[in-house]
Amino acid sequence: MVILLIHSHHDIENSLKIYTYILICYLLGLYVMRLFGKKFECDQCAMKFSKDEELIDHARNVHHHHVTKCNDCGKEFIHEDDRLHHSRKEHEKKMERRRQKS
């Protein structure tokens, strides 16, 4: 909490500027958190997390959910569909090389 001592009209103007600045910063912070904040939501209890690793840890530790790993890079996923999408998108060149060899 900000407490300002007011001694004159000039102090009131400065105080209003400071309070306005603090309010704008607070509201901007809320907007940024909503826009860029917690994007990963647990499909079992609706908790939200800002990083996918946090969601995976939550699913593993709270819901004892099985976690699957990418065979190529070891990245972890809660859903097999997400792992397959990741593999197709991120490791497609490697898969094409394998197809060409066989």
SULPEUR-V646140 format. One record per residue. N is the residue number from 1. RES is the residue in one letter. SS is DSSP state (2 for helix, 1 for strand, 0 for the rest). PHI is phi in whole degrees, -180 to 180 (NA if undefined). D_FIRST is the distance of its C-alpha to the first C-alpha in Angstrom with 1 decimal. Layout:
# SULPEUR-V646140
N_RES_SS_PHI_D_FIRST ; N_RES_SS_PHI_D_FIRST
This chain:
# SULPEUR-V646140
1_M_0_NA_0.0 ; 2_V_0_-105_3.8 ; 3_I_0_-120_6.5 ; 4_L_0_-116_10.0 ; 5_L_0_-89_13.3 ; 6_I_0_-110_15.9 ; 7_H_0_-117_19.5 ; 8_S_0_-152_21.5 ; 9_H_2_-61_22.1 ; 10_H_2_-63_21.5 ; 11_D_2_-65_17.9 ; 12_I_2_-65_17.3 ; 13_E_2_-60_18.7 ; 14_N_2_-64_16.7 ; 15_S_2_-63_13.4 ; 16_L_2_-63_14.7 ; 17_K_2_-63_15.6 ; 18_I_2_-67_12.3 ; 19_Y_2_-62_10.6 ; 20_T_2_-63_13.8 ; 21_Y_2_-61_13.7 ; 22_I_2_-62_10.2 ; 23_L_2_-64_11.7 ; 24_I_2_-62_15.0 ; 25_C_2_-61_13.9 ; 26_Y_2_-63_12.3 ; 27_L_2_-66_15.6 ; 28_L_2_-64_17.7 ; 29_G_2_-62_16.4 ; 30_L_2_-63_17.3 ; 31_Y_2_-63_20.6 ; 32_V_2_-63_21.4 ; 33_M_2_-64_20.9 ; 34_R_2_-69_23.1 ; 35_L_2_-75_25.6 ; 36_F_2_-112_25.9 ; 37_G_0_-74_24.3 ; 38_K_0_-76_26.2 ; 39_K_0_-102_29.8 ; 40_F_1_-103_31.8 ; 41_E_1_-114_32.3 ; 42_C_0_-71_34.3 ; 43_D_0_-81_37.3 ; 44_Q_0_-102_37.6 ; 45_C_0_-130_34.2 ; 46_A_0_68_32.2 ; 47_M_0_-66_29.5 ; 48_K_1_-116_28.2 ; 49_F_1_-137_28.0 ; 50_S_0_-86_27.2 ; 51_K_0_-128_30.3 ; 52_D_2_-66_33.8 ; 53_E_2_-64_34.2 ; 54_E_2_-66_31.4 ; 55_L_2_-64_33.2 ; 56_I_2_-64_36.5 ; 57_D_2_-60_35.2 ; 58_H_2_-61_33.8 ; 59_A_2_-62_37.2 ; 60_R_2_-69_39.1 ; 61_N_2_-86_37.2 ; 62_V_0_-91_36.2 ; 63_H_0_-101_39.0 ; 64_H_0_53_41.6 ; 65_H_0_-82_42.4 ; 66_H_0_-69_45.1 ; 67_V_0_-112_43.8 ; 68_T_1_-106_46.4 ; 69_K_1_-114_46.5 ; 70_C_0_-69_47.9 ; 71_N_0_-69_51.2 ; 72_D_0_-87_50.8 ; 73_C_0_-121_47.3 ; 74_G_0_85_46.0 ; 75_K_0_-63_43.0 ; 76_E_1_-98_42.1 ; 77_F_1_-139_42.1 ; 78_I_0_-82_41.7 ; 79_H_0_-110_44.3 ; 80_E_2_-61_47.7 ; 81_D_2_-60_47.6 ; 82_D_2_-67_44.6 ; 83_R_2_-65_46.5 ; 84_L_2_-63_49.6 ; 85_H_2_-61_47.7 ; 86_H_2_-60_46.1 ; 87_S_2_-62_49.5 ; 88_R_2_-65_51.2 ; 89_K_2_-75_48.6 ; 90_E_2_-88_47.8 ; 91_H_0_-121_51.1 ; 92_E_2_-62_53.6 ; 93_K_2_-62_55.4 ; 94_K_2_-64_56.1 ; 95_M_2_-66_57.4 ; 96_E_2_-66_59.7 ; 97_R_2_-62_61.1 ; 98_R_2_-63_61.9 ; 99_R_2_-65_63.7 ; 100_Q_2_-67_65.7 ; 101_K_2_-70_66.9 ; 102_S_0_-89_68.2
